[in-house]
Amino acid sequence: MLPELIRRFDQSVDGTFEQFRSHVPINRVFYIASELGNWSLVWHLTGVTRAAINGDRTKAALRLSAVLGIESLLVNQGIKRLFKRERPVYVGDRPHKLRRPVTSSFPSGHASAAACAVVLLIDDQPELAPLFLAMAAVVAASRIHVRVHHASDVVGGAVIGAALGLIARRIAPLR
């Protein structure tokens, strides 16, 4: 019963994304977001930029990068090996270049890193929560749009990443 509900959820969300996949500007945004999510680049750049603007945020940037390194190890070398879920099948030309992952589809590492980063960024700068949340949503959703993750992979990744971010915030508080 649960696998069937997940399959229907994934199909429904993918169908919703299908209507946007022929739009050039939307494709460009999602493909760029997906590439920037590789190796948590967008989050490391965000941390470094914030520290460069305000040196008082150096500790926050270091914490963010260290935690994302641990998160990546746990998700990509740990959790993904437990599930070994197949990625969505897509045959055809892609509108933009895309690095094809070789790991399991579940959970989405991009979504996990995005949620983890958001928890830590908001902890340090809550007034920018809408911006950080929007960035994370675009990065996570990009994985569905570019057809390398099922929607349930993204939801699962976000839940795992948020949990890891909350644990890290408790273990390594800024104040």
C-alpha positions in Angstrom: 0.0 0.0 0.0 2.7 2.5 1.0 4.8 1.8 -2.1 1.8 2.5 -4.3 1.0 5.8 -2.5 4.6 6.9 -3.0 4.5 5.9 -6.7 1.3 7.9 -7.2 2.7 10.9 -5.3 5.9 10.8 -7.5 3.9 10.5 -10.7 1.6 13.4 -9.7 4.5 15.7 -8.8 6.4 14.8 -12.0 3.3 15.5 -14.0 3.1 18.9 -12.5 6.7 19.6 -13.4 6.2 18.4 -17.0 4.3 21.5 -17.9 7.3 23.7 -17.1 10.0 21.5 -18.7 9.5 23.2 -22.2 10.0 26.7 -20.9 13.6 27.9 -21.6 14.0 30.3 -18.7 12.5 27.9 -16.2 14.8 25.1 -17.5 17.8 27.4 -17.2 17.0 28.3 -13.6 16.5 24.7 -12.5 19.5 23.3 -14.4 21.8 26.0 -12.9 20.3 25.4 -9.4 20.9 21.7 -9.8 24.5 22.2 -10.8 25.1 24.7 -8.0 23.8 22.2 -5.6 26.5 19.7 -6.6 28.9 19.3 -3.6 26.8 21.9 -1.8 28.6 24.6 -3.7 25.8 27.1 -3.4 25.8 26.7 0.4 29.5 27.0 0.8 29.5 30.1 -1.4 26.7 31.6 0.7 28.6 31.0 3.9 31.9 32.4 2.5 30.1 35.5 1.0 28.3 36.2 4.3 31.7 35.9 6.2 33.4 38.2 3.6 30.7 40.8 4.1 30.7 40.5 7.9 33.8 38.9 9.6 31.7 38.1 12.6 30.0 35.4 10.5 33.3 33.5 9.9 32.5 31.0 12.7 29.0 30.4 11.1 30.6 29.8 7.7 33.1 27.3 9.1 30.3 25.5 11.0 28.2 25.4 7.8 30.9 23.9 5.7 32.0 21.4 8.3 28.4 20.3 8.9 27.7 20.0 5.2 30.8 17.8 4.9 29.5 15.5 7.6 25.9 15.6 6.1 27.2 14.6 2.7 29.2 11.7 4.1 26.2 10.4 6.1 23.7 10.8 3.3 25.8 9.8 0.2 28.0 7.1 1.8 25.6 5.9 4.4 21.9 6.3 3.9 21.9 6.0 0.1 23.6 2.7 0.4 20.8 1.4 2.5 18.1 2.1 0.0 19.6 1.6 -3.5 16.5 3.1 -5.2 16.6 3.5 -9.0 16.6 7.0 -10.4 13.8 8.2 -12.7 14.3 6.9 -16.2 14.6 9.6 -18.9 15.4 9.0 -22.5 16.0 12.0 -24.7 18.0 15.1 -25.0 18.4 17.5 -22.1 18.2 21.2 -22.8 21.4 21.8 -20.7 24.4 19.9 -19.6 23.9 17.9 -16.4 26.2 15.8 -14.3 24.5 12.4 -13.9 24.8 11.0 -10.4 25.7 7.4 -9.9 24.4 6.9 -6.4 21.0 5.8 -5.2 18.1 8.0 -5.8 16.9 8.0 -2.2 17.4 10.4 -0.5 18.2 13.4 -2.5 21.5 14.7 -1.4 20.8 18.1 -2.9 17.6 18.4 -0.8 19.3 17.1 2.3 22.1 19.6 2.0 19.7 22.4 1.2 17.5 21.7 4.3 20.6 21.3 6.5 22.1 24.5 5.3 18.8 26.4 5.7 18.5 25.4 9.4 22.1 26.6 10.1 21.8 29.8 8.0 18.5 30.8 9.6 20.0 30.1 13.1 22.6 32.8 12.4 20.5 35.2 10.3 16.8 34.7 10.8 15.8 37.9 9.1 16.9 36.3 5.8 14.8 33.1 6.3 12.6 33.8 3.3 15.6 34.1 1.0 17.3 31.0 2.4 14.1 29.0 2.2 13.5 30.0 -1.4 17.1 29.1 -2.4 16.7 25.7 -0.8 13.3 25.1 -2.4 14.7 25.9 -5.9 17.7 23.6 -5.4 15.6 20.8 -4.1 12.9 21.1 -6.7 15.5 21.3 -9.4 16.2 17.6 -8.9 12.7 16.7 -9.8 12.6 19.1 -12.7 15.8 17.7 -14.3 14.5 14.2 -13.8 17.3 12.8 -11.6 15.1 12.3 -8.4 11.6 11.3 -7.6 9.6 13.8 -5.5 9.6 11.4 -2.6 13.5 11.3 -2.7 13.4 15.1 -2.4 10.9 15.1 0.5 12.9 12.4 2.3 16.2 14.3 1.7 14.7 17.5 3.1 13.5 15.8 6.2 16.8 14.1 6.8 18.8 17.3 6.1 16.6 19.4 8.5 17.0 16.8 11.2 20.8 16.8 10.7 20.8 20.6 10.8 18.9 20.7 14.0 21.3 18.2 15.6 24.3 20.2 14.4 22.8 23.4 15.7 22.5 21.7 19.1 26.0 20.2 19.1 27.7 23.3 17.7 25.8 26.4 18.8 27.1 29.7 17.5 26.6 31.5 20.8 
